[in-house]
Amino acid sequence: MKNILLLFTALVLFACTKQVPENTESKVTAVFDNLKAIKYGADDYGMKSYVMAFLKRGPNRDQDSITAAELQNAHLKNIIRMANEGVLILAGPFLDDGEIRGIYIFNVETVEEAKALTATDPAIQAGRLEMELHPWYGSAALMEVTQISKTLAKKSIAGD
């Protein structure tokens, strides 16, 4: 009886699986999580709207080194604050010395909301940086970046 039950279970499991041909271009390997999709505002494609900001060199970059360092530290603390509030999903500098210094991805609906957030940045206020804002459509999975990042960092970017 035990062997028959095991055989029956194996047959049911085999019957429930579907073979995907090897030449299929896209394969779904994860199971849809409706609760996460709702929590992160995902559409049917797992995507959502954000606002992307390009941080550019501002017109006022003639601060002395101490003032520039203080502005940078205040800028980093503002990044942390916005990330903790859930309105800034991703931020980081470019590693070259170009005109575009970094990016932000804001979890907001409109460019106007993002503009209000950028106005809180001390480096923007001082004219050291400027923001160029664009509506952007990307993966709703970005909503998990801040929480994951907290588990990977040994030090705070603001030196706290």
N, C-alpha and C positions, 0 to 999 in steps of 0.2 A: 504494500500500500504506500509506504514511504517513497519507494522508487517511482511509482506511478505519479505521485504528487509532484516530485521533483521534475519528472519528464514533462508533465502537464505545464508546470510553471515555466520551464525552459521553452516549450513550444509557444506559450502565450507571449513571453518576452520576445522571442524571435519574430512572431507574427506582428508585434507592435513596432518593430524597427523597420525603417525604410532605407533601402540602399540608395545612395546618391551616386550617379555616374561620375567617374573621375574627370570628365571633361566639363563638368558644370563650372561656370565662371564664378559664382558666389555661393559659398556654403555658410549656413547659419550654424555656429558652433555653440552659442550661448542660448539660454532660455530667457524669453522675454519676462521682465519683471515689471508688472503693471504699477506696483506701488512706487518703485524708483522712478519710473517714467512720469508719473503724476508729480512726485516730490520735486523732480528736477525740471519740470515743465517741458518734457520731450514731446515732440509731435510723433506722427506715425513712423517717421524715419529715424527716430532717436536724436533729432536735431532740435535746436531752439535759436531764438534771436538773441544777440548780444550787441554791444557797441565796442568796437575796437578803437584804441587810441594809439597813435604814433607820437611818441615824445620826441620833440625836435629841439635842437639848440635854440635857445631864446636870444633876444636882442641884447640882454643885459648879462654878460658873462665876465665882467671885469671886476668881480669881487676879489678881495684878498684871499689867500689860501685858508685862513681861519674861518672867515665868513662862508666861503664855498663849502668847507667841510661841515659847518653847522647846518647850512641849507641842505646838504646831502643827507645828513642824519635825520633832519626833520622830514625830508622827503620820504625816507625809508620808513620812519615811524608812521607817516600818513598812509603808506602802502599797507603796512601791517594792520592799522586801524580799519581801513576799508575792506581788507580781506577778512578780518574777524567779523565785520558786519555783514559779510556775504555779498557785497556789491562789487567787489573786485575779485575776479576769478583767477586771473593769471597776470603776472607782471614780470618783466625782466629786461635787462639791458642788452643791447647789441655789443658784440665783442670787438668791433672795429671802431675807428674814431670818426665815423661818418656824421652826417648832418642829423640823421635819425638816431636818437640815443637809446630808445627802448620802446616797448609796447605795454599796453594794458588791455585786458579784456574785461569789460564791465558787464555785470549781470543786471542790466537795466533795459527797459523797453524803448527808450528814446535817446536820441543824441542830446537833447536838452537836459535830461537827467544826468547823463555822463558829463556834460559841460559843468553842471553845478558841482559834481564831485571833483572834477579837475580843479575847480576854483579853490578847493580846500588845501591844495598842495602848496607848501611854502616855496618850492622852487618855481612853480608857476607864478605865484604871487610876486616873487622877486624878479621875474622875467628871465630867469636862468634857463627855463624850459618853456616850450609852447606845446600845445596839444592839437593834433589833427584827428578828428573823430569821424568814424564811419559805421553805419549799421552793418552787422556781420551775422552770418548764419553758420553755426558750427555745432559740433557734437554736444549734446546735453551732458555727456560724461564729464565734461570739463567742470561741472558743478562739484565733483569729488576731489579736484586737484588740491584745494586748500587743506582739506582734512588729511589727505595722503601726505602732503608736503610736511605737515606738522610731525609726522612719524619718521621723517627722513633727516631732518635738520638737527645737527648737534649744537649749532649756535644760531642766535638771532641775527638777521641781516642788519639790524639797527644797533647791534652791540650791547643789547640789554642782557 
